[in-house]
Amino acid sequence: MLLTQATIMNPENSSRFPLQVTINALFITLSVFLGALLSIQNYNKTSDILLTSAHQVYDQLTDELILDIKGTYTPILGVLRMIAISPVTSATSLEQRLDHLQAFAIALENHPAAANLQIAYANGDYFIVRHLRNQDLKLTFKSPASAVFMADNIVMNKMGQRELTRLFFNKQLDIIAREPATDTEYDPRLRTWYLQASTEPAATKPYLFYFSRQVGITAKIKANQPGVVIATDITLENLTDTINKYQMTPNSEAVLINTEGQTFAYKDPQRIIIKSDDEQLKLADLNQLGSDVLMHLSKHVKTVEQDLNFTFKGEQWTGTTRIVAKPGGVDLFALIVSPVDELLSEAADIRTQSFLVTIAIVLLFIPLIWFISKRVSSSLFKLANTASSITQFEFDTPINTISH
């Protein structure tokens, strides 16, 4: 109390700031501090949720790729099983094989991933039906504009030469063009898919198709007829469509690769196929897709199933690699990475908004804080003045200070 009296009686010892200002500053500082603390806490929790959600999306993409592969290729394998027991496997002439053209056409129409259906015979004969789905294929084979299907038939002629006959069909399967027979050296019995075929359907390793310039696999099965193999080229184009649906952030990357980093599906299909030094077309490696972060991963990360957390150009990245298929015994990996800052941009926005809301609330409540602090400080001043009067034995003024 003596300190209070000395402070009041001697202005030089008084506080540098008025009590009301001090109380205002205290309340405002506490409000801003608590608001910032809540904003940071909210940011941290939201960040955890978003990162967890990102990895759930990675898993969802992996699962969808697996389902795409199974949903696309399992029915096509069923088609191969059916053809393997059909009479076409014992057909010896073009006319006999064309009797089954409608069944081939229906199968190709119902399975867009199947580029063709082909039969290799024990004597070296070969019959293939292609669906001319795009203009590029029509230009490649110089087909009529109305052509929808194309059939090639290779037989050994009377002179012992292998010759190819090519026919084009419209949607109604009418012959609209027939090219003269030409000599060919193509022998399906020398192809990998023929040599590796078994009584159970299986697939080759993914590779680049020569005519369509698409990435895919060849599924094959031995027919009941000795020496006859049924095969189909299956594209991986729909996997690129699936990958494109999961562009999580502007700089996220998703790609389908094998253990060596060879690319089979990417958001920009044009980058998958490149020319080698000898001007031959080939599949691009991970470091040839034009992405800096993928080039970094090709040099510093092994292609195995794992979660990824790494720093690239001073920025934190997260991602995953998961096996989605094993065609021909080759592991196909879905590699997905995203910059953490982009994943957490929503959380950063929430944090900023929370802090701005806190500032706005403080500004709105400043008049109330000022009013309350004035009431508190006024009561304290009155109490201090009364105490000072008592210490000086001045009892003329009644004590009427009342404050909640």
Buried (B, 14 or more C-beta within 10 A) or exposed (E): EEEBBEBBEEEEEEEEEEBBBBBBEEBBEEBBEEBBEBBEEBBEEBBEEBBEEBBEBBEEBBEBBBEBBEEBBEBBBEBBBEBBEBEBBEBEEBEEBBEBBEBBBEBBBEBEBBBBBBBBBEEBBBBBBBBBBEEEBBEBBEBBEEBBBBBBBBBEEEEEEBBBBBBBBBEEBEEBBEBEBEEBEEEBBEBEBBEBBEEEBBBBBBBBBEEBBBBBBBBBBBBEBEBBBBBBBBBBBBBBEBBBEBEBBEBBBBBBBBEEBBBBBBBEBEBBBBEEEEEEEBBBBBBBBEBEBBBBBBEEBEBEEEEBEBEBEEEEBBBBBBBBBEBBEBBBBBBBBBBBEBBBBEBEEBBEEBBEEBBEEBEEBBEEBBEBBBBBBBBBBBBBEBBBBBBEEEEEEEEEBEEE
